[in-house]
Amino acid sequence: MLEILKQKGYNIDSIDQSVSIFEESIANYSKPSEYVESYAVCVNSLENSVELCLRYLNVTNQTITLPKNISNRIPNVLKKTDNIVEYERKEWAGIYNIGDTKIVDGTHRFHKKMYTSGTYHCISFDYTGIIKIGNGSIIISDDSEFIKFAKQYVNENNLGMTSTECAFGLIILKNLSAYEIDNGSFLTYPDISILNGC
């Protein structure tokens, strides 16, 4: 794996460096311009990424409105953090906002300059997304204090991605075009408001 990464052009001496290189590569790939500083932190699942953001922003005991046609993962995290979930009919493609929290689920979109300043942009690397590592996720943010909080939280709670997973992600990243077509939208999912009795 290490030799493959070197062949792909990465300046890497140990597989253990793959996590930090992957985070830096995603941050640079996604930032909207060269004048914007953005950062990234790897987390072991989309659910934990969103929960981490909710905890940092102190989003609890709030009513969060979501599109009706999404995965059930995000509503489950919101309920776990003592929030109330409501649903609305809303068309979306690639990415959607998690209520008014500034947290976004961007699992189905991945292209250059995709990050929007001021948001906490969560991406899943499972097989439903574009970066199909099979496990893990990442949060992109321009909030440096959040990144410090997130890295400490991930380390203390053993919620990070493995070096091998990140190395695989680096290989996938090199094979992407600058603009990948969205691979999911409101048409991808059933109306989960029915499933959740809303």
NUTOR-903578 format. One record per residue (C-alpha): residue in one letter; residue number from 1; x negated, y negated, z. Coordinates in pm, 1 decimal, always signed. Layout:
BEGIN
<atom><residuo>A</residuo><num>NUM</num><east>X</east><north>Y</north><up>Z</up></atom>
...
END
This chain:
BEGIN
<atom><residuo>M</residuo><num>1</num><east>+0.0</east><north>+0.0</north><up>+0.0</up></atom>
<atom><residuo>L</residuo><num>2</num><east>-282.9</east><north>-240.8</north><up>+87.8</up></atom>
<atom><residuo>E</residuo><num>3</num><east>-451.5</east><north>-189.8</north><up>-250.6</up></atom>
<atom><residuo>I</residuo><num>4</num><east>-123.3</east><north>-248.4</north><up>-432.0</up></atom>
<atom><residuo>L</residuo><num>5</num><east>-77.3</east><north>-579.6</north><up>-249.6</up></atom>
<atom><residuo>K</residuo><num>6</num><east>-428.3</east><north>-686.4</north><up>-346.7</up></atom>
<atom><residuo>Q</residuo><num>7</num><east>-358.3</east><north>-590.3</north><up>-709.4</up></atom>
<atom><residuo>K</residuo><num>8</num><east>-44.2</east><north>-805.0</north><up>-694.8</up></atom>
<atom><residuo>G</residuo><num>9</num><east>-261.2</east><north>-1103.2</north><up>-602.5</up></atom>
<atom><residuo>Y</residuo><num>10</num><east>-209.9</east><north>-1126.9</north><up>-228.1</up></atom>
<atom><residuo>N</residuo><num>11</num><east>-506.6</east><north>-1234.5</north><up>-16.4</up></atom>
<atom><residuo>I</residuo><num>12</num><east>-470.5</east><north>-964.4</north><up>+247.6</up></atom>
<atom><residuo>D</residuo><num>13</num><east>-722.1</east><north>-760.5</north><up>+446.0</up></atom>
<atom><residuo>S</residuo><num>14</num><east>-489.7</east><north>-556.7</north><up>+667.9</up></atom>
<atom><residuo>I</residuo><num>15</num><east>-135.0</east><north>-426.8</north><up>+632.0</up></atom>
<atom><residuo>D</residuo><num>16</num><east>-63.8</east><north>-595.1</north><up>+966.2</up></atom>
<atom><residuo>Q</residuo><num>17</num><east>-87.5</east><north>-930.9</north><up>+789.3</up></atom>
<atom><residuo>S</residuo><num>18</num><east>+207.1</east><north>-846.8</north><up>+565.3</up></atom>
<atom><residuo>V</residuo><num>19</num><east>+470.3</east><north>-984.6</north><up>+806.5</up></atom>
<atom><residuo>S</residuo><num>20</num><east>+325.0</east><north>-1335.4</north><up>+824.7</up></atom>
<atom><residuo>I</residuo><num>21</num><east>+242.6</east><north>-1337.3</north><up>+452.0</up></atom>
<atom><residuo>F</residuo><num>22</num><east>+597.4</east><north>-1226.0</north><up>+368.0</up></atom>
<atom><residuo>E</residuo><num>23</num><east>+746.7</east><north>-1498.6</north><up>+589.5</up></atom>
<atom><residuo>E</residuo><num>24</num><east>+525.0</east><north>-1764.3</north><up>+433.2</up></atom>
<atom><residuo>S</residuo><num>25</num><east>+594.0</east><north>-1638.1</north><up>+80.3</up></atom>
<atom><residuo>I</residuo><num>26</num><east>+973.0</east><north>-1647.7</north><up>+128.8</up></atom>
<atom><residuo>A</residuo><num>27</num><east>+956.0</east><north>-1995.5</north><up>+284.2</up></atom>
<atom><residuo>N</residuo><num>28</num><east>+749.4</east><north>-2131.4</north><up>-5.9</up></atom>
<atom><residuo>Y</residuo><num>29</num><east>+959.9</east><north>-1953.7</north><up>-270.2</up></atom>
<atom><residuo>S</residuo><num>30</num><east>+1287.9</east><north>-2087.3</north><up>-134.9</up></atom>
<atom><residuo>K</residuo><num>31</num><east>+1210.5</east><north>-2445.9</north><up>-27.3</up></atom>
<atom><residuo>P</residuo><num>32</num><east>+1395.0</east><north>-2708.9</north><up>-234.4</up></atom>
<atom><residuo>S</residuo><num>33</num><east>+1086.5</east><north>-2919.3</north><up>-313.8</up></atom>
<atom><residuo>E</residuo><num>34</num><east>+718.1</east><north>-2945.5</north><up>-237.3</up></atom>
<atom><residuo>Y</residuo><num>35</num><east>+797.3</east><north>-3236.4</north><up>-5.6</up></atom>
<atom><residuo>V</residuo><num>36</num><east>+1014.9</east><north>-3025.4</north><up>+225.9</up></atom>
<atom><residuo>E</residuo><num>37</num><east>+858.1</east><north>-2811.0</north><up>+497.9</up></atom>
<atom><residuo>S</residuo><num>38</num><east>+1044.7</east><north>-2485.8</north><up>+545.9</up></atom>
<atom><residuo>Y</residuo><num>39</num><east>+963.9</east><north>-2180.7</north><up>+754.1</up></atom>
<atom><residuo>A</residuo><num>40</num><east>+1085.3</east><north>-1823.6</north><up>+784.4</up></atom>
<atom><residuo>V</residuo><num>41</num><east>+1105.2</east><north>-1552.3</north><up>+1046.8</up></atom>
<atom><residuo>C</residuo><num>42</num><east>+1167.7</east><north>-1181.7</north><up>+985.8</up></atom>
<atom><residuo>V</residuo><num>43</num><east>+1433.7</east><north>-1002.6</north><up>+1191.6</up></atom>
<atom><residuo>N</residuo><num>44</num><east>+1533.0</east><north>-635.7</north><up>+1184.7</up></atom>
<atom><residuo>S</residuo><num>45</num><east>+1895.9</east><north>-691.1</north><up>+1072.4</up></atom>
<atom><residuo>L</residuo><num>46</num><east>+2132.7</east><north>-952.9</north><up>+936.8</up></atom>
<atom><residuo>E</residuo><num>47</num><east>+2348.8</east><north>-919.7</north><up>+1246.8</up></atom>
<atom><residuo>N</residuo><num>48</num><east>+2055.2</east><north>-1000.1</north><up>+1474.2</up></atom>
<atom><residuo>S</residuo><num>49</num><east>+1951.7</east><north>-1291.3</north><up>+1251.5</up></atom>
<atom><residuo>V</residuo><num>50</num><east>+2295.5</east><north>-1449.8</north><up>+1277.5</up></atom>
<atom><residuo>E</residuo><num>51</num><east>+2318.9</east><north>-1381.3</north><up>+1650.5</up></atom>
<atom><residuo>L</residuo><num>52</num><east>+1978.0</east><north>-1540.8</north><up>+1705.7</up></atom>
<atom><residuo>C</residuo><num>53</num><east>+2094.0</east><north>-1854.9</north><up>+1522.0</up></atom>
<atom><residuo>L</residuo><num>54</num><east>+2418.5</east><north>-1865.8</north><up>+1719.0</up></atom>
<atom><residuo>R</residuo><num>55</num><east>+2228.1</east><north>-1842.6</north><up>+2046.9</up></atom>
<atom><residuo>Y</residuo><num>56</num><east>+1983.8</east><north>-2116.3</north><up>+1948.6</up></atom>
<atom><residuo>L</residuo><num>57</num><east>+2266.5</east><north>-2348.1</north><up>+1842.4</up></atom>
<atom><residuo>N</residuo><num>58</num><east>+2470.3</east><north>-2251.7</north><up>+2151.5</up></atom>
<atom><residuo>V</residuo><num>59</num><east>+2768.9</east><north>-2151.0</north><up>+1940.1</up></atom>
<atom><residuo>T</residuo><num>60</num><east>+3001.0</east><north>-1967.5</north><up>+2177.1</up></atom>
<atom><residuo>N</residuo><num>61</num><east>+3369.8</east><north>-1990.0</north><up>+2271.5</up></atom>
<atom><residuo>Q</residuo><num>62</num><east>+3438.1</east><north>-2165.5</north><up>+1942.3</up></atom>
<atom><residuo>T</residuo><num>63</num><east>+3683.8</east><north>-2097.9</north><up>+1661.1</up></atom>
<atom><residuo>I</residuo><num>64</num><east>+3489.6</east><north>-2011.2</north><up>+1345.1</up></atom>
<atom><residuo>T</residuo><num>65</num><east>+3663.7</east><north>-1999.4</north><up>+1008.7</up></atom>
<atom><residuo>L</residuo><num>66</num><east>+3528.7</east><north>-1751.9</north><up>+752.6</up></atom>
<atom><residuo>P</residuo><num>67</num><east>+3625.5</east><north>-1654.3</north><up>+398.3</up></atom>
<atom><residuo>K</residuo><num>68</num><east>+3866.9</east><north>-1360.2</north><up>+391.5</up></atom>
<atom><residuo>N</residuo><num>69</num><east>+3657.5</east><north>-1160.5</north><up>+146.8</up></atom>
<atom><residuo>I</residuo><num>70</num><east>+3325.5</east><north>-1081.8</north><up>+316.4</up></atom>
<atom><residuo>S</residuo><num>71</num><east>+3149.0</east><north>-798.1</north><up>+496.0</up></atom>
<atom><residuo>N</residuo><num>72</num><east>+3278.8</east><north>-720.4</north><up>+844.7</up></atom>
<atom><residuo>R</residuo><num>73</num><east>+2928.2</east><north>-766.2</north><up>+989.8</up></atom>
<atom><residuo>I</residuo><num>74</num><east>+2949.8</east><north>-1140.4</north><up>+1045.9</up></atom>
<atom><residuo>P</residuo><num>75</num><east>+3290.9</east><north>-1138.9</north><up>+1221.3</up></atom>
<atom><residuo>N</residuo><num>76</num><east>+3158.6</east><north>-866.3</north><up>+1453.3</up></atom>
<atom><residuo>V</residuo><num>77</num><east>+2861.1</east><north>-1081.2</north><up>+1553.5</up></atom>
<atom><residuo>L</residuo><num>78</num><east>+3084.4</east><north>-1382.5</north><up>+1614.1</up></atom>
<atom><residuo>K</residuo><num>79</num><east>+3312.3</east><north>-1178.8</north><up>+1839.2</up></atom>
<atom><residuo>K</residuo><num>80</num><east>+3011.7</east><north>-1036.6</north><up>+2024.3</up></atom>
<atom><residuo>T</residuo><num>81</num><east>+2904.4</east><north>-1392.9</north><up>+2106.4</up></atom>
<atom><residuo>D</residuo><num>82</num><east>+3254.0</east><north>-1474.1</north><up>+2239.9</up></atom>
<atom><residuo>N</residuo><num>83</num><east>+3372.8</east><north>-1673.5</north><up>+1940.9</up></atom>
<atom><residuo>I</residuo><num>84</num><east>+3718.3</east><north>-1661.1</north><up>+1786.5</up></atom>
<atom><residuo>V</residuo><num>85</num><east>+3733.0</east><north>-1571.3</north><up>+1416.9</up></atom>
<atom><residuo>E</residuo><num>86</num><east>+3989.8</east><north>-1710.0</north><up>+1176.2</up></atom>
<atom><residuo>Y</residuo><num>87</num><east>+4005.6</east><north>-1650.6</north><up>+802.9</up></atom>
<atom><residuo>E</residuo><num>88</num><east>+4085.6</east><north>-1854.9</north><up>+496.1</up></atom>
<atom><residuo>R</residuo><num>89</num><east>+4114.4</east><north>-1780.1</north><up>+128.3</up></atom>
<atom><residuo>K</residuo><num>90</num><east>+3793.8</east><north>-1918.9</north><up>-20.8</up></atom>
<atom><residuo>E</residuo><num>91</num><east>+3607.6</east><north>-1834.0</north><up>-337.0</up></atom>
<atom><residuo>W</residuo><num>92</num><east>+3231.7</east><north>-1801.8</north><up>-298.0</up></atom>
<atom><residuo>A</residuo><num>93</num><east>+2940.8</east><north>-1656.8</north><up>-491.7</up></atom>
<atom><residuo>G</residuo><num>94</num><east>+2600.0</east><north>-1556.1</north><up>-358.3</up></atom>
<atom><residuo>I</residuo><num>95</num><east>+2625.2</east><north>-1749.5</north><up>-35.2</up></atom>
<atom><residuo>Y</residuo><num>96</num><east>+2885.2</east><north>-1878.3</north><up>+210.3</up></atom>
<atom><residuo>N</residuo><num>97</num><east>+2886.7</east><north>-2094.2</north><up>+522.1</up></atom>
<atom><residuo>I</residuo><num>98</num><east>+2961.4</east><north>-1939.7</north><up>+860.5</up></atom>
<atom><residuo>G</residuo><num>99</num><east>+3218.5</east><north>-2198.8</north><up>+962.2</up></atom>
<atom><residuo>D</residuo><num>100</num><east>+3069.5</east><north>-2539.4</north><up>+1045.9</up></atom>
<atom><residuo>T</residuo><num>101</num><east>+2766.9</east><north>-2394.9</north><up>+1226.3</up></atom>
<atom><residuo>K</residuo><num>102</num><east>+2502.6</east><north>-2473.8</north><up>+958.6</up></atom>
<atom><residuo>I</residuo><num>103</num><east>+2436.9</east><north>-2098.8</north><up>+947.1</up></atom>
<atom><residuo>V</residuo><num>104</num><east>+2476.2</east><north>-1938.9</north><up>+606.0</up></atom>
<atom><residuo>D</residuo><num>105</num><east>+2488.4</east><north>-1580.1</north><up>+483.8</up></atom>
<atom><residuo>G</residuo><num>106</num><east>+2280.0</east><north>-1585.7</north><up>+166.6</up></atom>
<atom><residuo>T</residuo><num>107</num><east>+2242.5</east><north>-1211.2</north><up>+116.0</up></atom>
<atom><residuo>H</residuo><num>108</num><east>+2372.5</east><north>-1212.2</north><up>-241.3</up></atom>
<atom><residuo>R</residuo><num>109</num><east>+2160.4</east><north>-1499.6</north><up>-373.3</up></atom>
<atom><residuo>F</residuo><num>110</num><east>+1785.3</east><north>-1513.8</north><up>-419.6</up></atom>
<atom><residuo>H</residuo><num>111</num><east>+1606.9</east><north>-1760.2</north><up>-643.6</up></atom>
<atom><residuo>K</residuo><num>112</num><east>+1351.7</east><north>-2040.8</north><up>-637.8</up></atom>
<atom><residuo>K</residuo><num>113</num><east>+1450.9</east><north>-2349.1</north><up>-435.0</up></atom>
<atom><residuo>M</residuo><num>114</num><east>+1763.4</east><north>-2177.9</north><up>-295.8</up></atom>
<atom><residuo>Y</residuo><num>115</num><east>+1721.2</east><north>-2320.4</north><up>+54.4</up></atom>
<atom><residuo>T</residuo><num>116</num><east>+1932.7</east><north>-2621.6</north><up>+158.5</up></atom>
<atom><residuo>S</residuo><num>117</num><east>+1769.4</east><north>-2850.0</north><up>+414.7</up></atom>
<atom><residuo>G</residuo><num>118</num><east>+1929.2</east><north>-2852.5</north><up>+758.3</up></atom>
<atom><residuo>T</residuo><num>119</num><east>+2066.8</east><north>-2499.1</north><up>+738.2</up></atom>
<atom><residuo>Y</residuo><num>120</num><east>+1978.6</east><north>-2169.0</north><up>+900.5</up></atom>
<atom><residuo>H</residuo><num>121</num><east>+1974.1</east><north>-1945.6</north><up>+595.5</up></atom>
<atom><residuo>C</residuo><num>122</num><east>+2007.8</east><north>-1573.1</north><up>+671.6</up></atom>
<atom><residuo>I</residuo><num>123</num><east>+1938.1</east><north>-1303.8</north><up>+412.0</up></atom>
<atom><residuo>S</residuo><num>124</num><east>+1982.0</east><north>-928.6</north><up>+445.6</up></atom>
<atom><residuo>F</residuo><num>125</num><east>+1728.8</east><north>-694.8</north><up>+288.0</up></atom>
<atom><residuo>D</residuo><num>126</num><east>+1956.8</east><north>-390.5</north><up>+291.4</up></atom>
<atom><residuo>Y</residuo><num>127</num><east>+2075.2</east><north>-230.6</north><up>-31.7</up></atom>
<atom><residuo>T</residuo><num>128</num><east>+2366.8</east><north>-473.3</north><up>-78.2</up></atom>
<atom><residuo>G</residuo><num>129</num><east>+2135.9</east><north>-769.0</north><up>-143.0</up></atom>
<atom><residuo>I</residuo><num>130</num><east>+1881.5</east><north>-862.3</north><up>-408.4</up></atom>
<atom><residuo>I</residuo><num>131</num><east>+1567.0</east><north>-782.6</north><up>-206.9</up></atom>
<atom><residuo>K</residuo><num>132</num><east>+1640.6</east><north>-414.3</north><up>-153.5</up></atom>
<atom><residuo>I</residuo><num>133</num><east>+1389.4</east><north>-315.0</north><up>+112.9</up></atom>
<atom><residuo>G</residuo><num>134</num><east>+1656.6</east><north>-102.9</north><up>+279.8</up></atom>
<atom><residuo>N</residuo><num>135</num><east>+1628.5</east><north>-270.3</north><up>+618.7</up></atom>
<atom><residuo>G</residuo><num>136</num><east>+1559.5</east><north>-606.0</north><up>+779.7</up></atom>
<atom><residuo>S</residuo><num>137</num><east>+1646.3</east><north>-968.2</north><up>+717.8</up></atom>
<atom><residuo>I</residuo><num>138</num><east>+1497.3</east><north>-1315.0</north><up>+725.9</up></atom>
<atom><residuo>I</residuo><num>139</num><east>+1599.0</east><north>-1660.2</north><up>+845.9</up></atom>
<atom><residuo>I</residuo><num>140</num><east>+1480.9</east><north>-1966.3</north><up>+652.5</up></atom>
<atom><residuo>S</residuo><num>141</num><east>+1488.8</east><north>-2304.4</north><up>+826.8</up></atom>
<atom><residuo>D</residuo><num>142</num><east>+1322.0</east><north>-2644.0</north><up>+825.5</up></atom>
<atom><residuo>D</residuo><num>143</num><east>+1369.2</east><north>-2665.6</north><up>+1203.0</up></atom>
<atom><residuo>S</residuo><num>144</num><east>+1022.0</east><north>-2596.4</north><up>+1342.9</up></atom>
<atom><residuo>E</residuo><num>145</num><east>+1153.4</east><north>-2577.0</north><up>+1701.3</up></atom>
<atom><residuo>F</residuo><num>146</num><east>+1398.8</east><north>-2309.2</north><up>+1595.2</up></atom>
<atom><residuo>I</residuo><num>147</num><east>+1120.0</east><north>-2107.0</north><up>+1434.6</up></atom>
<atom><residuo>K</residuo><num>148</num><east>+918.3</east><north>-2118.7</north><up>+1758.8</up></atom>
<atom><residuo>F</residuo><num>149</num><east>+1227.4</east><north>-2006.0</north><up>+1951.8</up></atom>
<atom><residuo>A</residuo><num>150</num><east>+1307.6</east><north>-1734.1</north><up>+1698.0</up></atom>
<atom><residuo>K</residuo><num>151</num><east>+957.9</east><north>-1586.2</north><up>+1685.1</up></atom>
<atom><residuo>Q</residuo><num>152</num><east>+941.6</east><north>-1569.2</north><up>+2064.5</up></atom>
<atom><residuo>Y</residuo><num>153</num><east>+1291.3</east><north>-1416.2</north><up>+2083.0</up></atom>
<atom><residuo>V</residuo><num>154</num><east>+1206.6</east><north>-1157.3</north><up>+1816.5</up></atom>
<atom><residuo>N</residuo><num>155</num><east>+880.2</east><north>-1060.5</north><up>+1985.2</up></atom>
<atom><residuo>E</residuo><num>156</num><east>+1026.7</east><north>-1037.5</north><up>+2335.1</up></atom>
<atom><residuo>N</residuo><num>157</num><east>+1321.6</east><north>-825.9</north><up>+2220.7</up></atom>
<atom><residuo>N</residuo><num>158</num><east>+1136.6</east><north>-610.7</north><up>+1963.6</up></atom>
<atom><residuo>L</residuo><num>159</num><east>+1361.3</east><north>-730.5</north><up>+1681.2</up></atom>
<atom><residuo>G</residuo><num>160</num><east>+1102.0</east><north>-774.2</north><up>+1407.3</up></atom>
<atom><residuo>M</residuo><num>161</num><east>+1053.5</east><north>-602.3</north><up>+1073.1</up></atom>
<atom><residuo>T</residuo><num>162</num><east>+767.3</east><north>-356.7</north><up>+1036.7</up></atom>
<atom><residuo>S</residuo><num>163</num><east>+449.3</east><north>-430.7</north><up>+845.6</up></atom>
<atom><residuo>T</residuo><num>164</num><east>+537.8</east><north>-161.0</north><up>+592.3</up></atom>
<atom><residuo>E</residuo><num>165</num><east>+883.6</east><north>-310.6</north><up>+529.8</up></atom>
<atom><residuo>C</residuo><num>166</num><east>+731.7</east><north>-654.4</north><up>+473.8</up></atom>
<atom><residuo>A</residuo><num>167</num><east>+462.2</east><north>-512.3</north><up>+245.5</up></atom>
<atom><residuo>F</residuo><num>168</num><east>+735.9</east><north>-352.1</north><up>+34.9</up></atom>
<atom><residuo>G</residuo><num>169</num><east>+915.3</east><north>-687.6</north><up>+31.4</up></atom>
<atom><residuo>L</residuo><num>170</num><east>+601.4</east><north>-861.7</north><up>-97.4</up></atom>
<atom><residuo>I</residuo><num>171</num><east>+580.9</east><north>-616.3</north><up>-386.8</up></atom>
<atom><residuo>I</residuo><num>172</num><east>+947.8</east><north>-674.0</north><up>-474.8</up></atom>
<atom><residuo>L</residuo><num>173</num><east>+898.8</east><north>-1050.9</north><up>-453.9</up></atom>
<atom><residuo>K</residuo><num>174</num><east>+622.1</east><north>-1041.2</north><up>-714.6</up></atom>
<atom><residuo>N</residuo><num>175</num><east>+855.0</east><north>-861.9</north><up>-957.1</up></atom>
<atom><residuo>L</residuo><num>176</num><east>+1139.5</east><north>-1114.2</north><up>-933.6</up></atom>
<atom><residuo>S</residuo><num>177</num><east>+1213.7</east><north>-1379.7</north><up>-1190.2</up></atom>
<atom><residuo>A</residuo><num>178</num><east>+1239.7</east><north>-1743.9</north><up>-1079.2</up></atom>
<atom><residuo>Y</residuo><num>179</num><east>+1618.0</east><north>-1720.2</north><up>-1097.9</up></atom>
<atom><residuo>E</residuo><num>180</num><east>+1798.1</east><north>-1401.8</north><up>-1006.3</up></atom>
<atom><residuo>I</residuo><num>181</num><east>+2171.0</east><north>-1379.2</north><up>-1079.7</up></atom>
<atom><residuo>D</residuo><num>182</num><east>+2397.0</east><north>-1366.1</north><up>-772.2</up></atom>
<atom><residuo>N</residuo><num>183</num><east>+2483.4</east><north>-1001.7</north><up>-702.3</up></atom>
<atom><residuo>G</residuo><num>184</num><east>+2788.2</east><north>-1054.5</north><up>-481.6</up></atom>
<atom><residuo>S</residuo><num>185</num><east>+3089.4</east><north>-1283.3</north><up>-434.5</up></atom>
<atom><residuo>F</residuo><num>186</num><east>+3438.4</east><north>-1294.8</north><up>-283.9</up></atom>
<atom><residuo>L</residuo><num>187</num><east>+3532.1</east><north>-1042.0</north><up>-552.0</up></atom>
<atom><residuo>T</residuo><num>188</num><east>+3288.7</east><north>-787.8</north><up>-402.9</up></atom>
<atom><residuo>Y</residuo><num>189</num><east>+3475.3</east><north>-744.7</north><up>-74.0</up></atom>
<atom><residuo>P</residuo><num>190</num><east>+3830.8</east><north>-661.6</north><up>+36.4</up></atom>
<atom><residuo>D</residuo><num>191</num><east>+4041.6</east><north>-899.8</north><up>+243.7</up></atom>
<atom><residuo>I</residuo><num>192</num><east>+3908.8</east><north>-818.8</north><up>+590.4</up></atom>
<atom><residuo>S</residuo><num>193</num><east>+4163.9</east><north>-1044.5</north><up>+759.7</up></atom>
<atom><residuo>I</residuo><num>194</num><east>+4412.1</east><north>-761.2</north><up>+699.4</up></atom>
<atom><residuo>L</residuo><num>195</num><east>+4173.9</east><north>-505.1</north><up>+847.8</up></atom>
<atom><residuo>N</residuo><num>196</num><east>+4123.3</east><north>-724.3</north><up>+1154.7</up></atom>
<atom><residuo>G</residuo><num>197</num><east>+4494.2</east><north>-786.0</north><up>+1206.2</up></atom>
<atom><residuo>C</residuo><num>198</num><east>+4490.0</east><north>-1155.8</north><up>+1119.7</up></atom>
END
